[in-house]
Amino acid sequence: MCRDGAGTSSLGDLCQRPTTLIITNFFLISNLNLTSFSLQPFPLVLSQQTLLRSLSFLTEPLQVLKGCTQVSLEPSVLQAEQPQFSQSRSPLPRGYSRGAGGKGLLLGAYASEEEGGAAQLSAAGDAFDSRVSGRLRELLAACGPPLKKGKARIFHGLHQDFPSVVVVGLGKKNAGVNDQENWDEDKENIRAAVAVGCRQIQDLEIPCVEVDPCGDAQAAAEGAVLGLHEYNELKQKKKPVVTPQLHGSAGNEAWQKGVIYAEGQNLARYLMEAPANYITPIKFAEYIEQKLGNFASNVKVHIRPESWIATQQMGAFLSVAKGSAEPPIFLEIHYLGGANANDSPLVFVGKGVTFDSGGISLKPSSGMDAMRADMGGAATVCSAIVTAAALNLPLNIIGLAPLCENMPSGKANKPGDVVRAKNGKTIQVDNTDAEGRLLLADALCYAHNFNARAIVNAATLTGAMDVALGSAATGVFTNSSWLWNHLYEASIVTGDRVWRMPLFEHYTKQVTDCPLADLSNIGKYSRAGGACTAAAFLREFVTAPHWAHLDIAGVMANKDEVPYLRKGMAGRPTRTLVEFAARLSQDSHNPK
């Protein structure tokens, strides 16, 4: 072959040469559908069989550049380590050990502004490419079509400090807020891409990954921490733990903030996913108390027993709890982050049914196990307060969570029973599976004791909400445009969206037209506008001018809709509640 100058040889010519071919100046790129490529600088020894196997996909002449210096007759196999590329779950390169030491590196790449153009590396990607003498950019260009948004490619052996480098597609640069999608597209693209890349590193069992901030370190941290989370507490075989770290020093404060936001949502995911026999009412309360232990100087936790609930005349709440052998708990949290302990607090209220069988109006057995997450409202609001404390937000927050099970028994509510709520209103229980609103009725009445700046309750309240919006957004029913605007603006930042729903008098008439009591718990037309009639029912227990009801039934679980959350309980909209509280803490004006 060519000893001193450049030359061209066909694949057939190469295969007729001696048994072993020693080539310098070469990169081996496998598993690609290419028609030709150029040999790039890297020493390599190939046997005839290896050469055939590695280059059999070529249909055009092989371009051999300068550096092909000799032919050996000695039989050999591939002896040199070389950078390799893999798409998704392609085989690992020879000599690579799964779980090898060192760190993984995640870098971002933006879509080209020109149709079909090469991807543009992020600032961190450019810096790394310079460290490896431009080889990363060359490999990206050689491995086929431009990297798509949310997809990843892995390169092995590029740098001794990083055994594997994953490049993720970030989509268009500076995409900004998408008014149709109602979220910041840049942030969502980063979260999704980083999550995909971190999972690729986890599959390789590399214990640590440095993450490119991709222009928004908080979003990158959220994508990494949310994307790696999985509930496997009760499994003997667990996924390897991967610790994400910020690559470089810029944006460390934003990165840490993103980690705290994501860990808050993961706390809610953990509580919602855990089996009901592991998260009973008392165990839920004690777990939250434990999580708040690090902030004891400005947090007070009250775990109220059944006797206290009775003294508060919370008859609606107690009527649901009496069907279960597990005693009810009323969890009350005071976070005092404001400059003055007497400042009007933000009050969060969360439905806390730790298992919902439906009671006497029994649910179908198929899918009933998911009702371990019917305390999602309590999980999200309590997790939001834990996160607010970790962030040291400068405002006061009170969290209220009525906790119980809804079970059938000889003591359980029967369809047609009438119970009395804390404010004296009577409720005809036409369906015992509409129990969450009974808990919330008493908790909302109690929330008015605190001169609240705003009251926000969250609940997996109605299947009708899932039918209406699916998992795209949380439905918000509110009597305050001021409150709605704050929630909406927060959701654009977090990507965990909200959508305003009607709170018309039309629906109120349906729950007040009741033959035996002041209110019916399901309304005159049980199937029509179910999410709206449930909200209208709750409004009968609210006199505060700034109240919002978040029906989170549709966003309770994730199948594959949110790419940076694994399948399972979603913990939504914890980050939106935290962002809402953070923005409220910066708003020095009380609502009009």
Secondary structure, 3 states (H helix, E strand, C coil): CCCCCCEEECHHHHHCCCCEEEECCCCCCCCCCCCCCECCCCCEEEEHHHHHHHHCCCCCCEEECCCCCEEECCCCCCCCCCCEEEECCCCCCCCCCCCCCCCEEEEEEECCCCCCCCCEECHHHHHHHHHCCCHHHHHHHHCCCCCCCCCEEEEEEEECCEEEEEEEECCCCCCCEECCCCEEHHHHHHHHHHHHHHHHHHHCCCCEEEECCCCCHHHHHHHHHHHHCCCCCCCCCCCCCCEEEECCCCCHHHHHHHHHHHHHHHHHHHHHHCCCCCCCHHHHHHHHHHHCHHHHHHEEEEEECHHHHHHCCCHHHHHHHCCCCCCCEEEEEEEECCCCCCCCCEEEEECEEEEECCCCCCCCCCCHHHHHHCCHHHHHHHHHHHHHHHHCCCCEEEEEEEEEEECCCCCCCCCCEEEECCCCCEEEECCCCCCHHHHHHHHHHHHHHHCCCEEEEEECCCHHHHHHHCCCCEEEEECCHHHHHHHHHHHHHHCCCEEECCCCHHHHHHHHCCCCCCEECCCCCCCCCHHHHHHHHHHCCCCCCCEEEEECCCCCEECCCCCCCCCEECCCCHHHHHHHHHHHHHCCCCCC
